[in-house]
Amino acid sequence: MFMLRVGLFLAIFIAAVVVGWRLLEHRELPVFHPKQLDPRLVDPAVRNDPAPHKVSDFLLTDQLGRQVSAAGVAGKVRVVDFFFTTCATICPKMTGQMARVQEAFRRDDRVLLLSHSVTPEMDSVEVLAAYAELHDVDPGRWLLLTGDRAQIYSLARRSYFAALDQGDGGPDDFVHTENFVLVDPEGRIRGFYDGTSKGDVDRLIADIGLLLKSLP
């Protein structure tokens, strides 16, 4: 009787595991619209926009001096964050976690990482290149971006909804956020993650894999 109960328990356990894996395999990531998010994350200018939300156009410069635009990264699964090279608090943790994402998809050219400097007046191409070398950033997989400050801050607040604070992108404005944002090839937001948390970045890596499986 005891062995029968053990066998029955094991059978139920194995069945539950199999069902759980199948549910995970068929799980679909949400497509986030501004109305679904914490209003503090959403710039008032786009909070009630009825149109499907997609990342705005942009033109920035990467660590190799190459121009990078929305059109140039279209068709890629993107992981986006906002950092600065002299940050001594959350940014080193975020860079370490982004490096894990880079390693997980190093051989998959469908995935692109975009890290935007929130102090572009200090983070020149040369400074970003040195930072990239220090942290083993692959320029084919991970772009460190600098450029117009107001444009970067607008992207953070109106496109990626990465920052809780409000501002105009001027000299006295400052964005400091741990958020990683997952964007699909169509420019739609599919997830938010704490870039200082290994567990949350594990979830991001799994979600990227899920998103890649859904691509044609």
C-alpha positions in Angstrom: 0.0 0.0 0.0 2.8 2.4 0.9 4.6 1.8 -2.4 1.3 2.3 -4.3 0.9 5.7 -2.6 4.5 6.7 -3.4 4.0 5.7 -7.0 0.7 7.6 -7.2 2.3 10.7 -5.7 5.2 10.5 -8.1 2.9 10.1 -11.1 0.9 13.2 -10.0 4.0 15.2 -9.4 5.5 14.3 -12.9 2.2 15.1 -14.6 2.1 18.5 -12.8 5.6 19.3 -13.9 4.9 18.3 -17.5 1.7 20.4 -17.6 3.6 23.3 -16.0 6.3 23.2 -18.7 3.7 23.1 -21.4 1.9 26.1 -20.0 5.2 28.0 -19.9 6.0 27.1 -23.4 2.7 28.5 -24.7 2.7 31.6 -22.4 2.5 34.8 -24.3 4.0 38.1 -23.2 1.7 41.0 -22.8 1.9 44.1 -25.1 2.0 47.1 -22.8 -0.1 50.2 -23.5 0.3 53.4 -21.5 -3.1 53.0 -19.9 -2.0 49.8 -18.3 1.0 51.2 -16.5 1.5 53.1 -13.3 0.6 56.7 -14.2 3.8 57.9 -12.6 5.7 56.1 -15.3 3.8 57.6 -18.2 4.4 61.1 -19.5 1.1 63.0 -19.5 1.5 63.7 -23.2 1.0 60.0 -24.1 -1.0 58.8 -21.1 -4.3 58.8 -23.0 -3.1 58.2 -26.5 -5.6 55.7 -28.1 -3.1 54.5 -30.8 -1.1 51.3 -30.2 2.1 52.4 -28.5 5.5 51.9 -30.2 8.9 53.3 -29.5 9.5 56.8 -31.0 12.0 57.5 -33.7 15.4 58.5 -32.5 18.9 59.3 -33.8 21.8 58.7 -31.4 25.5 57.7 -31.5 27.1 54.5 -30.2 30.5 53.7 -28.7 32.1 53.3 -32.1 30.7 56.6 -33.4 28.1 55.0 -35.5 24.7 56.6 -35.9 21.8 54.5 -34.5 18.2 55.1 -35.4 14.8 53.4 -34.6 14.8 52.2 -38.3 18.2 50.8 -37.9 17.2 48.6 -34.9 13.8 47.6 -36.2 13.3 43.9 -36.5 15.4 43.2 -33.4 14.4 42.1 -29.9 15.7 44.9 -27.8 16.6 45.2 -24.1 16.8 48.9 -23.1 18.2 50.7 -20.1 19.5 54.1 -18.9 22.8 54.5 -17.2 25.9 56.8 -16.9 29.5 55.8 -16.8 30.4 57.6 -13.5 27.4 56.1 -11.6 28.7 54.3 -8.5 25.3 53.0 -7.1 22.9 51.0 -9.3 24.7 51.2 -12.7 27.5 48.8 -12.0 25.0 46.2 -10.9 22.9 46.9 -14.1 26.0 46.7 -16.3 26.8 43.3 -14.7 23.3 42.0 -15.3 23.2 43.3 -18.8 26.5 41.5 -19.4 24.6 38.3 -18.4 22.0 39.0 -21.1 24.7 39.6 -23.6 26.3 36.3 -22.8 23.0 34.4 -22.9 22.3 35.6 -26.5 25.9 36.2 -27.8 25.3 34.0 -30.8 21.8 35.3 -31.7 21.9 38.4 -33.9 18.1 38.9 -33.4 18.8 40.3 -29.9 20.2 43.8 -29.4 21.0 45.6 -26.1 20.7 49.4 -26.0 22.1 51.3 -23.0 21.4 55.1 -23.1 23.6 57.5 -21.2 21.6 60.0 -19.1 24.7 62.2 -18.9 25.5 62.5 -22.6 27.4 65.7 -22.1 30.0 63.7 -20.1 29.7 60.4 -21.8 31.2 61.1 -25.2 31.9 58.4 -27.8 35.5 58.1 -26.4 34.2 57.7 -22.8 31.7 55.1 -23.9 34.3 53.2 -25.9 36.5 53.0 -22.8 33.6 51.8 -20.7 32.7 49.2 -23.3 36.2 47.9 -23.3 36.3 47.7 -19.5 33.1 45.7 -19.4 33.6 43.4 -22.4 30.8 45.0 -24.4 30.3 43.4 -27.8 29.6 46.3 -30.3 27.6 43.8 -32.5 25.3 42.9 -29.6 25.3 45.8 -27.1 25.3 49.5 -28.0 26.1 52.3 -25.6 24.3 55.4 -26.8 24.9 59.1 -26.4 23.5 62.2 -28.1 21.0 64.9 -27.5 20.0 64.9 -23.8 16.4 66.0 -24.4 15.9 63.2 -26.9 17.3 60.6 -24.5 15.1 61.8 -21.7 12.0 61.9 -23.9 12.7 58.3 -24.9 13.0 57.3 -21.2 9.7 58.9 -20.3 7.5 58.9 -23.5 8.7 55.7 -25.3 10.0 53.2 -22.7 8.3 54.4 -19.6 11.4 53.6 -17.6 11.5 56.5 -15.1 9.0 57.5 -12.4 10.1 61.1 -12.2 9.1 63.9 -14.5 11.1 66.6 -16.2 11.9 68.4 -19.4 15.4 66.9 -20.2 17.0 70.2 -19.4 20.3 70.8 -17.6 18.7 70.4 -14.1 16.7 67.3 -15.1 18.0 63.8 -14.2 16.8 60.2 -14.9 18.1 57.5 -12.6 16.3 54.1 -13.0 17.1 50.5 -12.6 14.5 49.4 -15.1 15.3 47.1 -18.1 12.7 47.3 -20.8 12.0 44.5 -23.3 10.9 45.6 -26.7 9.8 43.4 -29.6 10.8 43.7 -33.3 7.8 45.9 -34.0 8.8 48.4 -31.3 6.2 47.4 -28.8 7.0 47.1 -25.0 6.7 43.5 -23.8 8.2 43.6 -20.2 9.8 45.5 -17.4 12.5 44.1 -15.1 14.7 45.3 -12.2 18.1 45.5 -13.7 19.8 45.2 -10.3 18.1 41.8 -9.5 19.6 38.5 -10.7 16.2 36.9 -10.3 14.4 39.5 -12.4 17.1 39.3 -15.1 16.7 35.5 -15.1 13.0 36.2 -15.9 14.1 38.6 -18.6 16.3 36.1 -20.2 13.5 33.5 -20.2 11.1 36.1 -21.7 13.5 36.9 -24.5 13.7 33.2 -25.3 9.9 33.0 -25.3 9.7 36.1 -27.6 12.2 34.6 -30.0 10.2 31.4 -30.2 7.2 33.4 -31.3 9.0 35.1 -34.2 8.3 33.8 -37.8 
